[in-house]
Amino acid sequence: MTRTRIGLILLVVPVLLLMGLYFVELSQIRECQLVNQGHWDYLAAQCRDNPQPFVPWIIRHPWLVNGGLLISVAGLGLCMLGLYRRR
């Protein structure tokens, strides 16, 4: 595989993975709120009866977010190197 292809994979896959994980959790939250009429406990990832404080996704999963973004930046760098060099 060329640097450009590897770079594109590293650029796109982490973003899609993060979005997928985020939307899976969002669907659980919506099910809890709309179907069960409960309140989502963000730290325990469970539906509760009493209100719970909101905790942002980046606070709960910092390594996933920051690591995914670092891999994407590395992929961007590889794409740029692959496009810069002549064949």
HELIX and SHEET records of a PDB file:
HELIX    1   1 ARG A    3  ARG A   30  1                                  28    
HELIX    2   2 GLU A   31  VAL A   35  3                                   5    
HELIX    3   3 TRP A   57  ARG A   60  1                                   4    
HELIX    4   4 PRO A   62  TYR A   84  1                                  23    
SHEET    1   A 2 HIS A  39  ASP A  41  0                                        
SHEET    2   A 2 GLN A  46  ARG A  48 -1                                        
END                                                                             
